[in-house]
Amino acid sequence: MKKKIFEAGRILLEAVLIAALTLLGVVPFSCKVSAEGIEIIGGDYTAPVIEAVNVIDEETVIMEFSDSVKMRNVVVSPCIPAISDSSNHSQTEDLSPSLAAASGLYGKLPVQVSSSEDFKSITFNLGEKTKIGKGYEIFGTVEDKIGNTLTFCVPFTGFNSHFPKMIITEVLIKYGKGSSNGQTIYRGEYVELMVIEGGNLAGLEIFSAADGDSKKYSFPPIEVSKGEILLVHLRTIGDGCISEEGDDLDLATAPHSRNGIRDLWLDTSLAHFNDSSDVILLRNSVDNTVIDGLMYAADEATEWKSSVAEYAQVLVDAGIYSSPDISGASSSKGCTPQKSLTRDEMDVLYNRIVDGEEIELPLISDEDSWIVVPASPGLI
């Protein structure tokens, strides 16, 4: 009898040990040595993650986290060209150039930190206004309630409170190559724009549904004036492709550039825009507001691709395109290499702007608004 009781006890003890080992294999834990021995500690050992960074105004940045956190230390500093983005690493005990810049060695902005009620959002209130379009970075460390830490260095751009009003006036969707006097001439895709009301271009971008975000053009922080014409060239091939970001508007000499007109170039040789159908947007990258746009399809395009149809609906929702039918009909026909999509009667609109008339945006951009004519970059 005693032998049976002993055997049953042994089996029970083995079962308890197996169950305990199984639980230890699936439950996260760590251990520490205490006066009584080894103590098992359970918990979450995943560091918090930054989910969003929003620049609210010239003095406020809000950072969202995946978990409740508290700020341990923070430095806000201006980005220094060729230093903040340096990939050099120190072989001594000194800081690398980029880390030295992030640590505020070359100057820093005063900052006060506050948290939301759930501690998942941290607001950085800067002691001075940031400059439009200038690069800055937030370097700091946060800690969650378990003690996991995250050290980060997040760049952001100075808030633009003075956006211009602009419209797209002409688009060349096909690349062309020819020759003149034995020299090769390249004519890349471009977008022509007219300034309705002056402001700073920082934060604006040109986006194509077919190209996606990887090939979009982001404007530099340039002040533009009412009535100014801009040419954004989306392919840099050949000589004379010089972006005119200052006061001299005669620097660019490449084909389709024009003296007295601000020429801006995207530094890539990749093709842009889809020949059969596409949607081109001028939008505010800060809040994704669509300012202007157009959609087109070549004669042989019988239906919109899914990505194109999605952004075609964006134009409809923004009140820029008036037709509810985006299933197959084209708003503007495709064009040959030497012809462009041009907004009709632009000379009339330009004269209204020069005369000081207020132009309501958005402008309708349907099939009656555009014509296919020989390319005339920079000419209204």
C-alpha positions in Angstrom: 0.0 0.0 0.0 2.8 2.4 0.9 4.5 1.5 -2.3 1.4 2.4 -4.4 1.1 5.8 -2.5 4.7 6.5 -3.2 4.3 5.7 -6.9 1.3 7.9 -7.2 3.1 10.8 -5.5 6.1 10.3 -7.8 3.8 10.5 -10.9 2.0 13.6 -9.6 5.3 15.3 -8.9 6.6 14.5 -12.5 3.3 15.9 -13.9 3.7 19.2 -12.0 7.4 19.5 -13.1 6.5 18.9 -16.8 3.6 21.5 -16.6 6.0 24.0 -14.9 8.7 23.6 -17.6 6.0 23.9 -20.4 4.8 27.2 -18.9 8.4 28.5 -18.6 8.9 27.7 -22.2 6.0 29.9 -23.5 5.9 32.7 -20.9 8.4 35.6 -21.3 10.6 36.0 -18.2 13.9 37.1 -16.9 15.6 36.5 -13.7 17.6 38.2 -11.0 19.5 37.1 -8.0 18.1 38.1 -4.6 19.1 37.3 -1.1 16.7 34.3 -1.1 17.9 33.0 -4.5 16.8 33.3 -8.1 13.6 35.2 -8.7 11.6 34.8 -11.9 10.2 38.1 -13.4 7.5 38.1 -16.1 6.7 41.0 -18.4 6.8 42.6 -21.8 10.3 43.2 -23.1 9.4 44.8 -26.4 10.6 48.4 -26.8 8.0 51.1 -27.7 7.7 52.1 -31.3 7.2 55.6 -32.8 4.0 55.5 -34.8 3.7 59.1 -36.1 5.5 62.4 -36.1 3.3 65.5 -36.8 4.6 69.0 -37.2 1.7 71.1 -35.9 3.0 74.7 -36.3 6.3 76.6 -36.2 6.9 75.7 -32.5 5.1 72.4 -31.9 5.9 68.8 -32.8 3.8 65.8 -31.6 5.2 62.3 -31.5 2.9 59.3 -31.1 4.1 56.0 -29.5 2.8 52.4 -29.5 2.8 52.3 -25.7 2.7 54.7 -22.7 6.2 56.2 -22.3 8.0 58.9 -20.3 10.7 61.1 -21.7 14.2 60.5 -20.2 16.1 63.1 -22.3 15.7 65.1 -25.5 17.7 67.5 -27.7 16.2 69.4 -30.7 18.8 70.6 -33.1 19.1 72.1 -36.6 20.3 69.7 -39.3 23.8 70.6 -40.5 24.5 69.8 -44.2 27.2 67.2 -44.7 27.4 66.7 -40.9 24.0 65.6 -39.6 23.7 63.1 -42.5 27.3 62.0 -42.3 27.9 58.2 -42.4 31.4 58.6 -41.0 32.1 56.7 -37.7 34.7 57.7 -35.2 37.5 55.3 -34.4 38.2 57.0 -31.1 36.1 57.8 -28.1 34.8 60.9 -29.7 31.3 61.1 -31.1 30.7 60.5 -34.8 29.8 63.8 -36.7 26.2 63.0 -37.1 25.7 62.0 -33.4 27.6 65.1 -32.3 25.2 67.3 -34.4 22.2 65.5 -33.0 23.5 66.0 -29.5 23.4 69.7 -30.0 27.1 70.4 -30.4 26.4 72.9 -33.2 23.5 74.5 -31.5 20.1 73.4 -30.2 16.6 74.8 -29.7 15.1 75.2 -26.3 12.3 72.7 -25.7 9.6 71.8 -23.2 8.0 68.4 -23.1 4.4 67.5 -22.1 2.5 64.2 -22.3 -1.1 63.2 -23.1 -3.3 61.6 -20.4 -2.4 58.1 -21.6 1.3 59.0 -22.1 1.2 57.6 -25.6 1.7 61.1 -27.1 4.5 63.5 -26.4 4.3 67.2 -27.4 7.6 69.1 -28.0 7.0 72.8 -27.5 10.0 74.7 -29.0 11.2 77.9 -27.4 11.7 79.5 -30.9 10.0 79.3 -34.3 11.4 76.9 -36.8 12.3 78.3 -40.3 10.1 77.2 -43.2 11.6 74.2 -45.0 14.7 74.0 -42.8 15.7 70.6 -41.5 15.7 69.7 -37.8 16.0 66.6 -35.7 14.7 65.4 -32.4 17.2 63.2 -30.5 16.1 61.5 -27.3 15.2 58.5 -25.2 11.9 57.3 -23.9 11.1 54.6 -21.4 7.9 52.5 -21.0 6.4 51.4 -17.7 8.3 48.1 -17.8 11.6 49.9 -18.2 12.2 49.2 -21.9 13.9 52.1 -23.6 13.9 53.5 -27.1 16.7 55.9 -28.3 15.7 57.7 -31.5 16.8 60.5 -33.9 13.8 61.7 -35.9 14.2 64.4 -38.6 11.4 67.0 -39.3 11.0 70.0 -41.5 10.2 73.5 -40.3 6.5 74.2 -40.6 5.2 76.2 -43.6 2.4 78.6 -42.6 2.4 80.4 -45.9 1.6 78.0 -48.7 1.0 79.5 -52.2 -2.1 78.8 -54.3 -1.1 77.2 -57.6 -2.6 75.3 -60.5 -1.3 72.9 -63.1 -1.3 74.5 -66.5 0.6 72.1 -68.8 1.9 68.5 -68.7 4.2 66.7 -71.0 3.7 63.0 -70.3 6.1 61.5 -72.9 9.9 61.6 -73.1 11.5 62.6 -76.4 14.9 62.5 -77.8 16.2 64.1 -81.0 19.3 65.7 -82.5 20.4 69.2 -83.6 23.7 70.1 -85.3 25.0 66.6 -84.4 24.1 66.9 -80.7 21.6 64.8 -78.9 18.6 66.7 -77.5 16.6 65.3 -74.6 13.1 66.5 -73.8 11.9 64.9 -70.5 8.5 64.9 -68.9 7.5 68.1 -67.1 4.7 69.8 -65.2 4.1 73.6 -65.7 2.4 75.5 -62.9 1.0 79.0 -62.4 1.0 80.8 -59.0 -2.4 82.2 -58.2 -1.3 83.6 -54.8 2.3 83.9 -53.5 3.8 81.9 -50.7 6.5 79.3 -49.9 6.7 76.0 -51.8 8.0 73.9 -48.9 5.8 70.9 -48.3 4.1 70.9 -51.7 4.7 67.9 -54.1 3.8 66.6 -57.5 2.5 63.0 -57.4 1.5 60.5 -60.0 -0.8 57.5 -59.4 1.2 55.4 -61.8 4.6 56.4 -60.3 3.8 56.3 -56.6 5.6 58.1 -53.7 9.0 56.8 -54.6 9.1 59.0 -57.8 7.2 62.1 -56.5 8.7 65.6 -56.7 9.0 67.6 -53.4 9.4 71.3 -53.8 12.3 73.1 -52.0 11.5 76.0 -49.7 11.3 78.8 -52.3 9.2 82.0 -52.0 7.1 82.5 -55.2 5.0 85.4 -56.3 1.6 85.8 -57.8 1.6 85.3 -61.6 4.9 83.4 -61.6 5.3 80.4 -63.9 7.2 77.3 -62.7 8.5 74.3 -64.8 9.1 71.1 -62.9 11.3 68.8 -65.1 10.9 65.2 -63.9 13.9 63.8 -65.7 17.5 65.0 -65.6 19.4 64.0 -68.8 22.0 65.9 -70.7 23.5 69.3 -70.0 22.0 72.4 -68.6 19.6 70.8 -66.2 20.0 73.3 -63.4 17.4 74.0 -60.7 16.8 77.7 -60.3 16.1 78.0 -56.6 17.5 81.5 -56.2 16.9 84.8 -57.9 18.7 84.0 -61.2 16.1 82.4 -63.5 18.4 82.1 -66.5 20.7 79.3 -65.2 19.0 76.3 -66.9 19.9 75.8 -70.6 18.5 72.3 -71.3 15.8 71.8 -73.9 12.3 72.8 -72.6 13.8 75.2 -70.1 13.2 78.9 -70.6 14.9 82.1 -69.4 12.9 84.2 -66.9 10.9 81.1 -65.9 11.8 79.2 -62.7 13.0 75.7 -63.9 13.2 73.0 -61.2 14.6 69.5 -61.8 14.1 66.2 -60.2 17.5 64.5 -59.9 16.7 61.2 -61.7 16.8 59.7 -65.2 13.8 57.4 -64.6 10.7 57.6 -66.7 7.6 59.3 -65.3 3.8 59.1 -66.0 2.0 56.2 -67.6 1.3 56.5 -71.3 -2.1 54.9 -71.3 -3.7 56.4 -68.2 -2.7 58.3 -65.1 -3.7 60.8 -62.5 -1.3 63.7 -61.6 -1.8 65.6 -58.4 -0.4 68.8 -56.9 -0.9 68.3 -53.2 0.1 69.4 -49.7 2.3 66.7 -48.1 1.6 67.9 -44.6 -2.1 67.0 -44.6 -2.5 65.4 -48.1 -4.8 68.1 -49.3 -5.2 68.0 -53.1 -4.7 71.5 -54.6 -5.0 70.7 -58.3 -4.8 67.7 -60.7 -5.8 66.1 -63.9 -6.5 62.6 -65.2 -6.1 61.3 -68.7 -6.3 58.2 -70.8 -5.0 57.4 -74.3 -7.5 56.2 -76.9 -6.5 52.6 -76.5 -7.0 52.6 -72.7 -10.4 50.9 -72.1 -10.3 50.9 -68.3 -8.4 52.6 -65.5 -5.9 50.6 -63.5 -6.8 50.2 -59.9 -4.3 52.7 -58.5 -5.2 55.2 -61.1 -9.0 54.8 -60.4 -8.3 55.3 -56.7 -6.7 58.7 -57.3 -9.2 59.6 -60.0 -11.8 59.4 -57.2 -9.6 61.6 -55.1 -10.0 64.3 -57.7 -13.8 63.8 -57.8 -14.0 64.1 -54.0 -11.8 67.2 -54.0 -14.3 68.9 -56.4 -11.5 69.2 -59.1 -13.0 66.8 -61.5 -16.7 67.1 -62.0 -17.7 63.9 -63.8 -18.8 61.0 -61.5 -17.9 58.5 -64.3 -14.3 57.3 -63.8 -14.8 53.7 -64.9 -13.4 54.0 -68.4 -13.9 57.3 -70.2 -10.9 59.6 -70.5 -10.8 63.1 -69.2 -8.0 64.0 -71.5 -6.4 62.1 -74.4 -2.8 61.0 -74.3 -0.3 62.9 -76.3 2.7 62.4 -78.6 6.3 63.3 -77.6 6.1 66.8 -79.0 2.6 67.5 -77.8 1.4 68.3 -74.3 -1.8 68.4 -72.3 -2.5 72.1 -71.8 -5.3 73.8 -69.8 -7.5 75.6 -72.2 -7.7 79.5 -72.3 -4.8 79.9 -69.9 -4.0 83.3 -71.4 -7.4 84.6 -70.2 -6.8 83.2 -66.7 -3.3 84.6 -66.6 -4.6 88.1 -67.5 -7.3 87.9 -64.8 -4.5 87.0 -62.2 -2.3 89.9 -63.3 -5.2 92.3 -63.1 -5.6 91.4 -59.5 -8.8 89.3 -59.8 -9.4 86.8 -57.0 -9.4 83.2 -58.4 -11.5 80.6 -56.6 -9.8 77.2 -56.1 -10.2 74.5 -56.9 -10.6 74.9 -60.7 -12.6 72.3 -62.5 -10.3 69.9 -64.4 -12.6 67.8 -66.6 -12.4 66.8 -70.3 -13.5 70.2 -71.4 -10.6 71.9 -69.5 -7.7 70.4 -71.4 -6.5 70.3 -75.0 -3.7 68.5 -76.8 -1.4 71.0 -78.5 2.3 71.4 -79.3 4.4 71.7 -76.2 5.0 75.3 -75.1 6.8 75.1 -71.7 6.9 78.4 -69.8 4.6 80.2 -72.3 1.0 81.1 -71.3 
